[in-house]
């Protein structure tokens, strides 16, 4: 028999969800059978699969020892020296300015040098992340940006913070602003672009249409608001601030390209040959400012109205617009 004590980051979830996360080799049917036969109890009493766990509860498990064998964890964060540009941090959150070229999560080509591993390494070395004390939670990203895009990424230090921020993002209560350098001089210096976006998973690209030509579930409405902040007529470039009213894959890059203003350095949605020759290897896009525009109460109310901004000195394409730095 083993006893697990529920900590803060495991509280608030159903018993079956908790067990599924912690005993990945246990078949679901067997897990439900154990609960039904009282081989899994909460606070030494019979429990239901939908029992919601509270901090301090104990889960008693009278199950086969084989299910206690640890699934090999991803310990990549223990093998790196964290390199982060932190723009804000408190006991619940850490906001980092991700540099272009760094991937946020592991993929087939990179599983060590990722933003989330640098964050885990940083918190682990500080003693704020103690995986041996956690059953399921690990620091997690609340938003993500493309490898070749730079800017602010939010990471949660606790399950509660992750839940709240994810809810705020879904409710539109976190306002993100982007800077970008686009080819061409805009006729309209400010505008709201509307259209429809369709994603092609095979090529990891999207297409933008002015009108919805199909009822396919893959077609999503997009709304992009932009303001031209500066121009460089000699280089035929415009510096824009962009606000995503909707947040879709590659929305800024594809939407601006669809109206004839592809981003500087964008190899997917622009003609990138000349940009590459000019030394621009990343798309000129930066998530530079974030505001916690909270409208509903939560445990993170102290952040309401707070704005966090990246150091403009890190935004490489601003050099194309003297005085904009």
Phi, psi and omega per residue, in radians:
X1 nan 2.428 3.074
X2 -2.175 2.629 3.098
X3 -2.175 2.254 3.073
X4 -1.964 2.360 3.091
X5 -1.768 2.270 -3.078
X6 -1.361 2.151 3.093
X7 -1.648 -3.111 -3.075
X8 -1.004 -0.735 -3.043
X9 -1.382 -0.172 3.077
X10 -1.787 -0.183 -3.122
X11 -1.212 2.669 3.059
X12 1.581 0.005 3.126
X13 -1.979 2.766 -3.139
X14 -1.208 2.668 -3.138
X15 -0.999 -0.804 -3.094
X16 -1.144 -0.614 3.100
X17 -1.168 -0.723 3.114
X18 -1.071 -0.791 -3.121
X19 -1.150 -0.684 -3.132
X20 -1.094 -0.642 3.136
X21 -1.263 -0.595 -3.008
X22 -1.641 -0.354 -3.118
X23 -2.248 1.292 -3.019
X24 -1.184 -0.341 -3.135
X25 -1.593 -0.044 3.140
X26 -1.539 2.111 3.115
X27 -1.050 2.419 -3.130
X28 -0.955 -0.702 -3.132
X29 -1.075 -0.679 3.134
X30 -1.229 -0.657 3.113
X31 -1.046 -0.813 3.141
X32 -1.155 -0.575 3.086
X33 -1.148 -0.753 3.110
X34 -1.047 -0.727 3.127
X35 -1.127 -0.769 -3.110
X36 -1.120 -0.621 -3.106
X37 -1.557 0.161 3.116
X38 1.109 0.477 3.021
X39 -1.498 -0.171 2.999
X40 -2.223 2.087 -3.086
X41 -2.176 2.823 3.040
X42 -2.115 2.158 -3.098
X43 0.958 0.679 3.087
X44 1.106 0.369 3.110
X45 -2.207 2.755 3.084
X46 -1.020 2.449 -3.124
X47 -2.241 2.838 3.041
X48 -1.826 2.770 3.140
X49 -1.070 -0.475 -3.118
X50 -1.640 0.124 3.082
X51 -1.011 2.243 3.139
X52 -1.569 2.188 -3.071
X53 -1.419 2.515 3.107
X54 -2.051 2.713 3.109
X55 -1.031 2.296 -3.128
X56 1.678 -0.257 3.075
X57 -1.085 2.685 3.021
X58 -1.995 2.454 3.076
X59 -2.003 2.014 -3.130
X60 -1.705 2.255 -3.051
X61 -2.133 1.992 3.076
X62 -1.825 1.211 -3.022
X63 -2.256 3.017 -3.101
X64 -1.083 2.479 -3.116
X65 -1.080 -0.493 -3.081
X66 -1.037 -0.463 -3.109
X67 -1.373 -0.159 3.107
X68 -1.588 -0.096 3.125
X69 -1.189 2.193 -3.036
X70 -1.162 2.361 2.952
X71 -1.275 2.302 -3.060
X72 -0.959 2.054 -3.097
X73 -1.375 2.835 3.048
X74 -1.487 1.819 -3.094
X75 -1.768 0.385 -3.076
X76 -1.009 -0.602 -3.088
X77 -1.118 -0.359 3.126
X78 -1.358 -0.166 -3.043
X79 -1.862 0.147 -3.107
X80 -2.214 2.730 2.997
X81 -1.646 2.040 -3.036
X82 -1.093 2.342 3.064
X83 -2.231 1.816 -3.071
X84 -2.319 2.569 2.929
X85 -1.897 1.812 -3.049
X86 -1.640 2.176 3.139
X87 -1.777 -0.304 3.059
X88 -2.863 2.511 3.087
X89 -2.692 2.438 2.962
X90 -2.509 -2.896 -3.045
X91 -1.245 -0.227 -3.088
X92 -1.920 -0.575 -2.993
X93 -2.344 2.751 2.957
X94 -2.409 2.209 3.133
X95 -1.921 2.169 -3.072
X96 -2.044 2.555 3.036
X97 -1.629 1.731 -3.113
X98 -1.338 2.337 3.128
X99 -1.490 2.567 3.072
X100 -1.001 2.444 -3.135
X101 1.798 -0.340 3.129
X102 -1.638 2.263 3.118
X103 -1.482 2.576 -3.064
X104 -1.439 -0.706 3.109
X105 -2.162 2.837 3.127
X106 -1.120 2.558 2.997
X107 -2.404 -2.960 -3.082
X108 -1.127 -0.428 -3.086
X109 -1.680 -0.298 -3.096
X110 -2.661 2.187 3.128
X111 -2.227 0.077 -3.138
X112 -2.023 -0.997 -3.055
X113 -1.441 1.330 3.141
X114 -2.197 2.757 3.141
X115 -1.056 -0.789 -3.088
X116 -1.126 -0.589 3.087
X117 -1.214 -0.626 3.076
X118 -1.147 -0.667 3.111
X119 -1.181 -0.779 3.103
X120 -1.060 -0.753 -3.139
X121 -1.081 -0.756 3.139
X122 -1.057 -0.851 -3.108
X123 -1.238 -0.623 3.105
X124 -1.123 -0.781 -3.125
X125 -1.210 -0.465 3.061
X126 -1.373 -0.255 -3.093
X127 1.508 0.155 3.124
X128 -1.505 -0.410 3.075
X129 -1.959 1.962 -3.132
X130 -2.103 1.542 -3.030
X131 -1.031 -0.489 3.137
X132 -1.171 -0.303 3.130
X133 -1.720 -0.091 -3.118
X134 -1.801 2.526 3.061
X135 -1.614 -0.667 -3.080
X136 -2.429 -0.512 -3.014
X137 -1.387 2.503 2.957
X138 -2.456 2.640 3.086
X139 -0.857 2.403 -3.016
X140 -2.433 2.650 3.108
X141 -1.428 2.429 3.112
X142 -1.635 -0.419 3.065
X143 -2.487 2.906 -3.140
X144 -2.473 2.734 3.048
X145 -2.355 2.769 -3.073
X146 -1.046 2.715 3.118
X147 -0.896 -0.800 -3.023
X148 -1.622 0.168 3.012
X149 -1.834 2.510 3.098
X150 -1.835 2.890 3.005
X151 2.407 -2.961 -2.963
X152 -1.410 2.243 3.071
X153 -2.165 2.352 -3.135
X154 -1.671 2.304 3.034
X155 -2.139 2.436 3.133
X156 -1.710 2.397 3.113
X157 -1.602 -0.179 -3.112
X158 -2.488 2.808 3.128
X159 -1.115 -0.647 3.136
X160 -1.134 -0.771 3.126
X161 -1.120 -0.681 3.117
X162 -1.098 -0.767 3.140
X163 -1.092 -0.814 -3.087
X164 -1.125 -0.843 -3.093
X165 -1.131 -0.687 3.094
X166 -1.086 -0.689 3.096
X167 -1.135 -0.729 -3.134
X168 -1.136 -0.662 3.109
X169 -1.133 -0.795 3.127
X170 -1.088 -0.601 -3.112
X171 -1.468 -0.025 -3.133
X172 1.293 0.468 -3.093
X173 -1.736 0.215 2.993
X174 -2.184 2.007 -3.051
X175 -1.651 2.054 3.131
X176 -1.949 2.351 3.113
X177 -2.093 2.461 -3.110
X178 -2.064 2.603 2.920
X179 -1.907 2.488 3.077
X180 -2.600 2.687 3.034
X181 -1.908 2.069 -3.078
X182 -1.986 2.536 3.065
X183 -1.178 2.436 3.047
X184 1.649 2.849 3.094
X185 -1.836 2.141 -3.066
X186 -1.264 2.375 3.026
X187 -1.202 -0.812 3.085
X188 -1.698 2.130 -3.064
X189 -1.402 -0.140 3.110
X190 -2.664 2.455 -3.136
X191 -3.016 2.941 3.054
X192 -2.096 2.047 -3.135
X193 -1.649 2.368 3.106
X194 -2.190 2.512 3.137
X195 -3.054 -2.872 -3.137
X196 -2.326 2.415 -3.045
X197 -2.082 2.356 3.069
X198 -2.160 2.273 -3.086
X199 -1.684 2.411 3.024
X200 -1.931 1.759 -3.068
X201 -1.127 -0.524 -3.101
X202 -1.131 -0.633 -3.118
X203 -1.850 -0.071 -3.075
X204 0.939 0.784 3.069
X205 -2.303 2.923 3.089
X206 -2.265 2.758 3.048
X207 -2.111 2.536 -3.110
X208 -2.041 2.361 3.132
X209 -2.224 2.589 3.110
X210 -1.265 -0.609 -3.117
X211 -2.153 2.674 3.104
X212 -1.404 1.954 -3.059
X213 -1.733 -0.080 -3.117
X214 -2.601 2.732 3.099
X215 -1.647 0.256 -3.132
X216 -0.993 2.474 3.101
X217 -1.180 -0.283 3.140
X218 -1.356 -0.209 -3.117
X219 -1.659 2.133 -3.096
X220 -2.097 2.494 3.061
X221 -1.269 2.470 3.110
X222 -2.268 2.513 3.081
X223 -2.345 2.136 -3.079
X224 -2.215 2.146 3.133
X225 -1.824 2.305 -3.119
X226 -2.363 2.691 3.033
X227 -2.412 2.235 3.084
X228 -1.373 2.156 -3.107
X229 -1.713 -0.546 -3.095
X230 -2.779 2.823 3.128
X231 -2.377 2.645 3.018
X232 -2.245 1.507 -3.073
X233 -1.040 -0.586 -3.116
X234 -1.106 -0.658 3.121
X235 -1.649 -0.043 -3.103
X236 0.993 0.870 -3.112
X237 -2.248 2.615 3.064
X238 -2.211 2.397 3.056
X239 -1.697 2.159 -3.090
X240 -2.160 2.563 2.869
X241 -1.730 2.327 -3.080
X242 -2.156 2.396 3.045
X243 -2.072 2.150 3.116
X244 -1.499 1.910 3.040
X245 -1.276 -0.647 2.956
X246 -2.037 2.616 -3.111
X247 -2.053 1.674 -3.130
X248 -2.022 2.881 3.125
X249 -0.985 2.209 3.074
X250 0.961 0.467 -3.003
X251 -1.048 -0.862 -3.095
X252 -1.099 -0.827 -3.074
X253 -1.071 -0.831 -3.071
X254 -1.306 -0.642 -3.090
X255 -1.196 -0.780 3.121
X256 -1.186 -0.643 3.093
X257 -1.102 -0.600 -3.090
X258 -1.178 -0.354 3.103
X259 -1.826 0.260 3.057
X260 1.570 0.298 -3.131
X261 -2.269 1.148 3.112
X262 -1.113 2.686 -3.130
X263 -1.275 2.545 3.025
X264 -1.000 2.260 3.072
X265 1.414 0.095 -3.089
X266 -1.496 1.950 -3.110
X267 -1.409 -0.263 -3.092
X268 -1.638 -0.646 -3.009
X269 -2.085 0.170 3.127
X270 -2.365 3.080 3.022
X271 -1.607 1.796 -2.864
X272 -1.685 -0.047 -3.034
X273 -1.043 -0.879 -3.122
X274 -1.168 -0.625 3.113
X275 -1.093 -0.735 3.117
X276 -1.094 -0.735 3.118
X277 -1.116 -0.477 3.106
X278 -1.456 0.003 3.092
X279 1.586 0.198 -3.130
X280 -1.637 1.800 -3.080
X281 -1.782 -0.084 3.078
X282 -2.160 2.686 3.036
X283 -1.196 2.468 -3.059
X284 -1.425 1.333 -3.088
X285 -2.493 2.305 -3.073
X286 -2.503 2.190 3.037
X287 -1.432 1.605 -2.866
X288 -1.735 -0.290 -3.069
X289 -2.518 2.460 -3.110
X290 -2.435 2.338 3.103
X291 -2.156 2.297 3.066
X292 -1.446 1.526 -3.062
X293 -1.575 1.043 -3.052
X294 -1.204 2.351 3.083
X295 -2.023 -0.324 -3.102
X296 -2.101 2.606 -3.075
X297 -1.195 2.611 3.096
X298 -2.827 3.098 3.124
X299 -1.265 -0.139 3.134
X300 -1.917 0.503 -3.091
X301 -1.033 -0.436 -3.135
X302 -1.091 -0.287 3.140
X303 -1.536 -0.188 -3.040
X304 -0.950 2.199 3.111
X305 1.514 -0.132 -3.092
X306 -1.325 2.381 3.085
X307 -2.020 2.350 3.105
X308 -2.102 2.348 -3.070
X309 -2.313 2.453 3.100
X310 -1.296 2.680 3.070
X311 -1.166 2.105 -3.091
X312 -1.119 -0.347 3.087
X313 -1.139 -0.298 3.120
X314 -1.552 -0.146 -3.068
X315 -1.599 1.692 -2.900
X316 -1.043 -0.568 -3.030
X317 -1.424 -0.117 3.102
X318 -1.145 -0.327 3.110
X319 -1.105 -0.305 3.106
X320 -1.341 -0.135 -3.082
X321 -2.277 1.462 -3.094
X322 -0.915 2.292 -3.135
X323 1.650 -0.214 -3.108
X324 -1.511 -0.249 -3.107
X325 -1.123 nan nan
